[in-house]
């Protein structure tokens, strides 16, 4: 069985979210921050050896202070992100243990994952070397112009 390391990207600025109090991964949802719901989808899996949460440099200190107990209890590693998503992921990769042989990257602000989806992506990733979770769009998509129309 492959051993997985999961990098949860939470270092973005959440500019489109437009909440004056929270960045998207830190919003409370059912009594816990969104990032923790995402992390728990992976921490209970026997094939996941390590979870790394990557946060923005300006959030690191407050994140560690506020969620340090959760990080310690769940064995989650904290990493400081970079100026781009790619740089943040690279910094998360640097924190992975050598015992991890397959890496999954997930947006910490997306906690609604079915176990079957994770299973399938992990199986395909282990089998082919790469996989991505995608679900067909069943609704209508519309583009909004700068004028809001």
N, C-alpha and C positions, 0 to 999 in steps of 0.2 A: 504494500500500500504506500503510495507516495505521501511524503510529509509536506504539508502546505504551510506557508506563511501568508498572512493576510495583511495588506496595507490598507488602512482606512484613511482616505484623504479628507481632511477637515481643515485645511489651511487656506481655503478661499476667503474672499472678502464678503460674500453674500450680498453683493450690491443690488441684485435684482430682487432679493427677498424684502428689502426695505423695512425691516423691523428696527426701531430705534434702540431696542434693549438686547436683542440677541442676534447672533449669526445663526444661520439655519441649522447647523449640526448641534447647537447648544440649546435649542428651544425645548422646553419641557413638553413631553408627550406621555400621557398616562403615568405621571409621577416620576419620569426619568428623562434625561436629555436624549434627543434623537440619536446622537452618536452612540450612546450606550445600548440602545435597542439594536442598532446595526452590529455593534461589537458582539453582543450576546448571540447573534445568529451564527457566529463562528467559534466563540470560545468554548462551547459545549461539544464541539465536534472532535472525535478521536483522531481524525486525520489532520487537524490543524495544530501545529506545534507552537505557533507564535502569532500574535496579533500586534500590529504596530499602528498607533494612531498618530497621524501627522497633523500638527496644528501650526498656525501662523506664529512667527516669532513674538508678535505683540500679545498673543493669547497664552503663550507657554506657561508663564508664571501663575497666572490666575487659574488656568486649566489644571495645572499640577496641584495647586492649593485646594481647589474646589472638588476635584475628582480623584485626588491621589489615593484615597481609600479604595475606590472602585478599580483603579489601575492595578493596585497591589493585590487586591483580593482575586481579580480575574487574571493576573499575570500579564497584563497588557503593557507593552513598551511604548514610551512616548518619544516622538521625534519632532524636531523643529523644521517646519517647511521652508521652502525657498520662495523666490519671486514669481515662479511659474508652477503650474501643476506638475510638469515634467521634473523640475528641480525638487519639488516636494516628494514626489515618488522616489527619485534617486536617493534622497536623504532617508526615506523609509527603508529602502533596500539596504542601505549601509547598516541599519540596525538589526537586520535579520540574522538569526543564528545560522551557523554552518550546517546544522542538521536539517534545515529546510531545503528541499530540492525543487519545489514548485511554488510559484508566487501567484496570489490572487490580489487584484487591486479593486477596491470598491469605494464608492462615494459614501462617506459617513452620514450624509444627509438623506440617504435612501434606505430606510429600515424595513420596508415592506418586501421581504424576500421569503419565498416559500422554500422549505428545505429541499424539496424535489428539484427546484431550479439550481440551487447550489450544488446538489449531488450531480446533476447533469453537466454543469459547467466544469466541475472538478474532474469528472470522468473523461470528458472530451479533452480537457487541457492535459491531463495525464497521458491520454492515448495519442494525441496529435501534436502536443507541444504548445498549443494555443487555443483559447476558446473565449467567446464573449457571450454574455447573456443579452438576448434581444427578444422582444415580444412583438408580434405583428400589430400594427396600428389598426384598430377596428372602427374608429370614429373618424369624423371629418376634421381635417386640419385646415386652419385658415391663417393667412399671414396678415398681421396688423401693421399698417404703415405708421410713419412718425406722427401723423395727425390723429392716430388712435382709431382710424377707420379700417 
